[in-house]
Amino acid sequence: MIQGLMQPVPLQISSILNYAATAHGDREIVSRQIDGPLWRYDYAGLARRAERAAKALTKLGMTSDDRVSSLGWNTHRHLELFYAVTGVGSVLHTANPRLFDQQIAYTINHAESTILLFEKNMLATVERVAPLLTTVKTFVVLCDEDQVPDNAVGALCYETMLSAEEDGLEWPVFDENAGAFLCYTSGTTGDPKGVLYSHRAVVLHAMSAGLNSAFGFTAFDVVMPCSSLYHATAWGLPFVAPLCGAKMVLPADKMDGASLHELIVGEGVTFTGGVPTIWTMYLDYLAKAGQTTGPLKRMTIAGSAVPRVMAETFSQKYGVEVLQLWGMTETCPLGVVATPTPKLAYQGEEAMNEVIWTRQGRLQFGIELRTVDENGADTPRDGVTAGALQVRGPWTVQRYFRADKDAVMDDGWFDTGDVATLDEYGFMRITDRTKDVIKSGGEWISSIDLENIAVGCPGVKIAAVIGIPHPKWEERPLLIVETHEGVTVTREQMFEYLVPRIAKWWTPDDVVFDIVPMTATGKIDKKTLRDQHGQRTARS
């Protein structure tokens, strides 16, 4: 094989920052602060502060062999760590503050982090978990010097550290396959698992995510990630936006409807993304306040299947295009995005909307998908036949951090644990998680499809479906409903709404009205629901 004669320049995250600071250094970044006015600077400013942070952390003993943990919201300081830590070859572990204390401590200990940086409103959490941490030597609070709270962990001040450094740092060059980010799964079926993203994976993921088939950003866009920086690097948006020259708006931890609307209108946000629960609250705010979405044109929704009624409302009432997205921590996380194609548009607007609003997305360059039956044979791409969803590609996990064997099969494919269909347009639709699918009388019932129909009932905020044992039919679906505040929905009203919209044998065995628990990543917590309601006796 003849070798190519091109320059072997490695793909590094620092190159994204260098490019943004050089090509569009004056493009604005706006961030809410935990307690204070909006912070404003630009990509050149981000580069300068990231360089200072890298120098300061190096003085604290951070080396290329170290892991550094953060407990941060969507703020400019947390964003700076994305570049400062990885830029010198260290690994940033973005710890999930929504986990239980023991799980937070588990992930930090498993990462063997030596430094923990945290937002000042997370001090109580840090003080609780500090006695459980076995490797952390230094704590740093992400705030101004005059805002450092009294604390029991001897935390240093981030801004004091930065003020002691000068501008300027030549980022080192190293192997593009070096680790960059350590992201842990939410641990709903056991201890969280660490997925170690490489520089190569992050850069390739960002380049692909910016394509027109995915997010399709331009330099005129204003991007507000409502997907958490601590969860799978906010779907890669902190890298896609600077690559495309888009203005970035960071909402900190204020994800309520009013706070998001203030930024959308005030900063001219054209694109945002987050889990369905955030947009349920935002739609509720818009309806009650009689507001429109202003400059907002597109949003991506992921984390769990998007209820069709949500996509319809944003599109038809507010003129906002909804792009469903499916991905996993194990895929950096982009898998598929629901963007239209000429072939699909040729079928007409109604047919196109049916696909866009009900499918998680279409194939993207850089990640392969297949569905297989129980014997491992490929299932037909007919949009009907479901199978186990498997993926592979340059930003898909090979092995979990500290695991003793690969997470992929012998042929290199990773089993996602999802059940899905693929169709002739290249679109994928998740029908269930393998462990959540309900088998009743030999027939499969999709809990996701049933949930998405149920949430369309007026007054329903969140709907969840689990299987409960039945002596004759093996399992029957149980519907758990959380209503909007101040709204009452009866069991009879739910059945009246569902009956004309579902197959008779999909009819839930019963309806329970309760708070629907969510995981630390914004998904419905089916494990907790099964613990709470799984032993119920079927009625039918």
C-alpha positions in Angstrom: 0.0 0.0 0.0 1.4 3.4 -1.0 1.4 5.9 1.8 -0.2 9.4 1.3 2.1 12.4 1.2 0.0 14.8 3.2 1.0 16.5 6.5 0.3 14.2 9.5 -1.0 17.1 11.6 -3.0 15.5 14.6 -6.6 16.4 15.2 -6.6 18.2 18.6 -9.3 20.1 20.5 -6.9 23.1 20.9 -7.0 23.5 17.1 -10.7 24.3 17.3 -10.0 27.1 19.8 -7.0 28.5 17.8 -9.1 28.5 14.7 -12.1 30.3 16.4 -9.8 32.9 18.0 -8.1 33.6 14.6 -11.0 33.3 12.1 -13.7 35.0 14.1 -12.1 36.1 17.4 -14.7 38.9 17.9 -17.7 36.7 17.7 -19.5 37.0 21.0 -20.0 34.5 23.8 -22.6 35.4 26.4 -23.0 33.5 29.7 -25.3 33.7 32.7 -23.4 33.6 36.0 -24.5 31.8 39.1 -24.9 35.1 40.9 -24.2 38.2 38.9 -24.8 40.0 35.6 -24.4 38.4 32.1 -20.7 37.8 31.3 -19.7 38.9 27.8 -16.5 38.2 25.8 -15.6 36.6 22.5 -13.7 33.6 21.1 -10.4 35.5 21.4 -11.2 36.2 25.1 -12.1 32.5 25.6 -8.7 31.5 24.1 -6.8 33.9 26.4 -8.6 32.7 29.6 -8.3 29.1 28.6 -4.6 29.6 28.2 -4.4 31.2 31.7 -6.5 28.4 33.2 -4.2 25.8 31.7 -1.1 27.5 33.2 -2.8 27.8 36.6 -3.9 24.2 36.7 -0.4 23.0 35.6 1.0 24.9 38.6 -1.4 22.9 40.8 0.3 19.8 39.5 -2.0 18.9 36.6 0.0 16.7 34.1 -0.9 14.9 30.9 -1.4 11.7 32.9 -4.0 13.3 35.1 -7.8 13.5 35.2 -9.4 16.7 36.4 -13.1 16.7 37.5 -15.6 19.5 37.1 -19.0 20.0 38.7 -20.2 22.8 36.5 -23.3 24.2 34.8 -23.5 25.8 31.3 -21.2 28.8 32.2 -18.3 30.5 30.5 -15.9 29.2 33.2 -16.9 25.6 32.7 -16.5 26.1 28.9 -13.0 27.4 29.5 -12.1 24.1 31.2 -13.2 22.2 28.1 -10.2 23.8 26.3 -7.8 24.4 29.2 -7.6 20.9 30.6 -7.7 19.0 27.3 -5.4 21.5 25.6 -2.4 20.4 27.6 -3.2 16.7 27.3 -5.0 16.1 30.5 -8.5 14.5 30.7 -11.5 16.5 31.9 -14.1 14.4 33.7 -17.4 16.3 33.6 -19.1 15.0 36.7 -22.9 15.0 36.7 -24.2 17.0 39.7 -27.7 15.4 39.2 -26.4 12.0 40.3 -26.6 10.9 43.9 -23.7 11.9 46.2 -22.4 8.3 46.3 -22.5 8.1 42.5 -20.8 11.5 42.1 -18.1 10.3 44.4 -17.9 6.9 42.6 -17.2 8.6 39.2 -14.6 11.0 40.6 -12.8 8.2 42.4 -13.1 5.9 39.4 -11.6 8.6 37.3 -8.9 9.1 39.9 -9.1 12.9 39.5 -6.6 15.0 41.4 -8.3 18.3 41.1 -12.0 19.2 41.4 -13.4 22.5 40.1 -17.0 23.4 41.0 -19.6 26.2 40.8 -20.1 28.1 44.1 -23.7 26.9 44.4 -22.5 23.3 44.4 -20.5 23.8 47.6 -22.9 21.9 49.8 -22.6 18.9 47.4 -18.9 19.1 47.4 -18.6 19.3 51.1 -20.8 16.2 51.4 -18.9 14.1 48.9 -15.4 15.4 49.9 -14.9 12.8 52.7 -15.7 10.1 50.1 -13.1 11.2 47.6 -9.9 9.2 47.6 -7.7 10.9 45.0 -8.7 14.6 44.9 -6.0 16.8 46.4 -7.1 20.3 45.4 -10.5 22.0 45.2 -11.2 25.1 43.1 -14.4 27.2 43.2 -15.4 28.8 39.9 -16.2 32.3 41.0 -14.8 35.8 41.6 -12.4 36.3 44.5 -15.0 38.4 46.5 -17.6 35.6 46.1 -15.7 32.7 47.5 -17.9 31.1 50.1 -16.6 29.9 53.4 -15.9 26.2 52.9 -14.6 23.2 54.6 -12.5 21.9 51.7 -10.0 24.7 51.5 -11.1 25.6 47.9 -9.0 28.0 45.9 -10.5 30.7 43.8 -10.5 30.2 40.0 -10.4 33.9 39.2 -7.5 34.6 41.6 -5.6 31.8 39.9 -6.2 33.2 36.4 -5.3 36.8 37.5 -1.8 35.5 38.5 -1.1 34.3 35.0 -0.2 36.1 31.8 -1.7 35.7 28.3 -0.1 33.4 25.8 0.5 29.7 25.6 1.6 27.5 22.8 -0.6 24.4 23.1 1.5 21.2 22.9 1.2 18.7 20.1 0.5 15.1 20.9 -1.2 12.0 19.6 -4.8 12.7 18.4 -5.9 9.4 20.0 -5.1 10.7 23.5 -7.9 10.9 25.9 -9.8 14.3 26.2 -13.1 13.9 28.0 -14.3 11.3 30.5 -18.1 11.1 30.5 -20.0 8.7 32.6 -23.4 7.1 31.8 -26.2 7.8 34.2 -25.9 4.5 36.0 -29.6 3.5 36.0 -28.7 -0.2 35.7 -25.6 -0.3 37.9 -22.5 1.8 38.6 -22.0 4.5 36.0 -19.6 3.6 33.2 -16.9 5.9 31.9 -16.6 6.7 28.2 -13.2 8.2 27.4 -13.5 10.5 24.3 -10.3 11.0 22.3 -9.3 14.3 20.6 -9.7 12.7 17.3 -13.3 11.6 18.1 -14.3 15.0 19.4 -12.9 16.9 16.4 -14.4 14.5 13.8 -17.7 14.5 15.7 -17.8 18.4 15.7 -17.0 18.5 12.0 -19.7 16.1 11.1 -22.3 17.7 13.5 -21.9 21.0 11.7 -22.8 19.6 8.4 -26.1 20.6 6.8 -27.4 17.0 7.3 -27.1 17.6 11.0 -27.1 21.0 12.9 -26.2 23.0 9.8 -24.9 26.0 11.6 -23.6 29.2 9.8 -21.7 32.2 11.1 -25.0 34.0 11.4 -26.4 31.6 14.0 -26.7 32.2 17.7 -26.5 28.9 19.5 -27.7 28.2 23.1 -26.9 24.8 24.4 -29.5 23.7 27.0 -28.1 20.3 26.8 -25.8 20.1 29.9 -22.0 20.7 29.4 -21.5 17.9 32.0 -23.5 15.4 29.9 -21.7 14.1 26.8 -20.1 17.6 26.2 -23.5 19.2 25.6 -23.9 17.2 22.4 -20.7 18.6 21.0 -22.2 22.2 20.7 -19.2 23.8 22.5 -17.1 22.6 19.5 -19.5 22.9 16.6 -20.4 26.6 17.3 -16.8 27.9 17.3 -16.0 25.8 14.2 -18.9 27.5 12.4 -18.3 31.0 13.9 -21.7 31.1 15.6 -22.4 33.3 18.6 -22.8 31.2 21.8 -25.2 31.8 24.6 -24.8 29.9 27.9 -27.8 29.7 30.3 -25.9 28.4 33.4 -28.4 26.4 35.5 -31.4 28.5 34.8 -33.5 26.3 32.5 -37.0 27.5 33.4 -39.2 28.9 30.7 -38.9 32.6 31.6 -35.1 32.6 32.0 -34.6 30.8 28.6 -37.1 33.1 26.9 -35.2 36.1 28.2 -32.0 34.9 26.6 -33.7 33.8 23.4 -35.2 37.2 22.8 -32.5 39.3 24.3 -29.5 37.6 22.6 -31.2 36.6 19.3 -30.9 32.9 19.8 -31.6 31.1 16.5 -30.8 27.5 17.6 -31.0 25.6 20.9 -31.2 22.1 22.1 -32.1 20.1 25.2 -34.2 17.3 26.6 -38.0 17.2 26.2 -38.7 18.2 29.8 -37.1 21.6 29.3 -39.2 22.2 26.2 -42.4 21.0 28.0 -41.8 23.8 30.6 -40.9 26.3 27.9 -44.1 25.6 25.9 -46.1 25.9 29.1 -44.5 29.3 29.8 -45.2 30.6 26.3 -48.8 29.6 26.5 -49.4 31.2 29.9 -47.4 34.3 29.1 -48.8 34.7 25.6 -45.3 35.0 24.1 -43.8 33.9 20.9 -40.4 32.3 20.3 -39.0 35.5 18.8 -35.8 34.8 16.7 -35.7 31.1 17.4 -35.8 29.1 14.2 -34.5 25.6 15.0 -34.1 23.4 18.0 -32.8 19.9 18.5 -34.5 17.7 21.1 -33.0 14.4 22.4 -32.5 12.4 25.6 -35.8 10.6 25.0 -38.3 10.3 22.2 -39.9 13.6 21.2 -43.7 13.6 21.6 -45.2 14.3 18.2 -47.5 16.9 19.8 -44.4 18.9 21.0 -42.9 18.9 17.5 -46.2 19.9 16.0 -46.8 22.7 18.4 -43.3 24.2 17.9 -43.6 23.9 14.1 -47.2 24.9 13.5 -47.8 27.4 16.3 -44.4 29.0 16.7 -42.7 28.3 13.3 -39.7 26.6 15.0 -38.2 23.6 13.2 -37.7 20.6 15.5 -34.8 18.3 14.8 -35.0 15.1 16.7 -31.6 13.7 17.7 -30.6 10.3 18.9 -27.3 9.5 20.5 -25.6 8.1 23.5 -22.8 9.0 25.9 -21.1 6.1 24.0 -21.4 7.9 20.7 -20.0 11.3 21.7 -23.1 11.6 21.5 -24.3 12.2 17.9 -26.0 9.3 16.2 -28.8 10.5 13.9 -30.5 13.8 13.3 -34.0 14.3 11.8 -33.3 16.6 8.9 -35.2 16.5 5.6 -34.0 15.2 2.2 -35.2 15.8 -1.4 -36.4 12.2 -1.6 -38.5 12.8 1.5 -39.7 16.2 0.5 -40.9 14.7 -2.9 -43.5 12.8 -0.9 -45.2 16.0 0.1 -45.3 18.1 3.3 -47.6 15.9 5.2 -45.6 12.8 4.6 -42.3 14.6 5.3 -43.6 15.9 8.6 -44.8 12.4 9.6 -41.2 11.2 9.2 -39.5 14.2 10.7 -41.8 14.3 13.7 -41.9 10.6 14.5 -38.3 9.4 13.6 -35.2 10.1 15.7 -33.2 11.0 12.6 -31.3 9.9 9.5 -27.9 8.5 8.9 -25.0 10.8 9.4 -21.5 10.5 8.0 -19.1 9.0 10.6 -21.5 6.6 12.2 -22.9 3.4 10.8 -26.2 1.8 12.0 -27.7 -1.6 11.6 -30.6 -3.5 13.2 -30.4 -7.2 13.7 -32.9 -9.9 14.7 -32.5 -12.5 17.6 -30.2 -14.5 15.4 -27.9 -11.6 14.5 -29.2 -11.3 10.9 -29.8 -7.8 9.5 -33.4 -6.8 9.5 -35.0 -5.2 6.4 -34.9 -1.4 6.1 -38.6 -1.2 5.6 -39.5 1.2 8.5 -41.6 -1.6 10.1 -39.3 -4.5 11.1 -37.7 -3.7 14.5 -34.4 -5.1 15.6 -31.6 -4.6 18.1 -29.8 -1.3 17.2 -26.0 -1.5 16.7 -23.5 1.2 15.8 -19.9 1.7 14.9 -17.6 4.5 13.8 -14.7 6.8 14.8 -16.6 8.4 17.7 -18.2 5.2 19.1 -16.9 3.6 22.3 -14.5 0.7 21.9 -14.1 -0.1 25.6 -15.3 1.5 28.8 -12.8 3.2 31.0 -10.9 0.7 33.2 -12.8 -2.2 31.8 -10.9 -5.4 31.2 -12.5 -6.2 27.8 -14.0 -4.4 24.8 -17.6 -3.2 24.8 -18.0 -4.1 21.1 -18.7 -7.4 19.5 -16.1 -9.4 17.5 -17.1 -7.6 14.3 -16.7 -4.2 15.9 -20.3 -3.2 16.4 -21.6 -1.8 19.7 -25.0 -2.9 20.9 -26.9 0.2 22.0 -29.6 -1.6 24.0 -32.2 0.1 21.9 -34.8 -1.5 19.6 -35.3 0.4 16.4 -36.4 0.3 12.7 -34.6 1.7 9.7 -36.5 2.8 6.6 -35.8 3.4 2.9 -35.2 7.1 3.5 -32.3 6.4 5.8 -34.3 7.3 8.9 -34.1 5.5 12.2 -36.9 5.2 14.7 -36.4 4.0 18.3 -39.3 1.8 19.3 -38.1 0.9 22.8 -35.2 0.0 25.0 -34.5 -3.7 25.0 -35.3 -3.9 28.7 -38.4 -1.7 28.4 -40.3 -3.4 25.6 -43.5 -5.0 26.7 -44.5 -8.5 25.4 -48.2 -9.2 25.8 -49.8 -12.4 24.5 -46.8 -12.9 22.2 -47.1 -9.4 20.7 -44.7 -6.5 21.3 -46.0 -3.2 22.6 -43.8 -0.1 22.3 -43.7 1.8 25.5 -42.2 4.8 23.7 -45.0 4.9 21.1 -47.7 4.6 23.8 -46.0 7.3 25.9 -45.9 9.7 23.0 -49.6 9.2 22.2 -50.6 9.6 25.9 -48.7 12.9 26.3 -50.9 14.4 23.6 -53.9 14.3 26.0 -54.7 17.8 27.2 -53.4 18.4 30.7 -50.7 15.7 30.6 -47.2 16.9 31.2 -45.2 13.6 31.2 -46.4 10.0 30.4 -44.5 6.8 31.2 -45.3 3.2 30.5 -43.9 0.1 32.1 -44.9 -3.6 31.9 -46.5 -5.3 34.9 -47.0 -9.1 35.2 -50.2 -10.7 34.0 -51.1 -14.4 34.6 -52.4 -14.9 31.0 -50.8 -12.3 28.8 -47.3 -12.3 30.5 -47.2 -8.5 30.7 -49.6 -5.6 30.3 -48.8 -1.9 30.0 -49.2 0.3 33.0 -49.5 4.1 32.3 -48.1 6.6 34.8 -49.2 10.2 34.2 -47.9 13.4 35.6 -50.2 16.3 34.9 -49.4 20.0 34.5 -49.6 22.0 37.7 -53.2 22.8 38.7 -54.7 20.5 36.1 -56.8 17.4 36.8 -57.1 14.5 34.4 -59.1 11.4 35.2 -58.6 7.8 34.3 -61.7 7.9 32.2 -60.4 10.9 30.3 -57.2 9.2 29.6 -58.9 6.1 28.2 -61.3 8.2 26.2 -58.3 9.9 24.6 -56.3 6.7 24.0 -58.9 4.3 22.6 -59.4 5.8 19.2 -55.6 6.3 18.7 -54.1 2.9 19.6 -54.6 -0.8 18.9 -57.1 -2.4 21.3 -54.4 -4.7 22.8 -52.2 -1.7 23.5 -54.7 -0.3 25.9 -53.0 0.2 29.3 -54.1 -2.1 32.1 -54.5 0.9 34.4 -53.5 4.5 34.8 -51.6 5.9 37.8 -51.4 9.6 38.4 -48.1 10.4 40.1 -44.8 12.4 39.7 -42.8 10.7 37.0 -39.1 10.5 38.2 -36.4 11.5 35.8 -32.8 10.3 35.6 -29.8 12.6 36.0 -29.7 13.1 32.3 -33.3 14.1 31.9 -34.8 10.7 30.8 -37.8 8.9 32.4 -36.4 6.7 35.2 -38.0 3.4 34.3 -36.0 1.5 36.9 -37.5 3.6 39.7 -41.0 3.3 38.2 -40.6 -0.5 38.0 -39.5 -0.5 41.7 -42.5 1.6 42.6 -45.2 0.1 40.5 -43.8 -3.1 38.9 -45.4 -5.4 41.5 -49.0 -4.2 40.8 -51.5 -6.8 40.0 -52.9 -6.6 36.5 -56.7 -5.7 36.3 -57.5 -7.1 32.9 
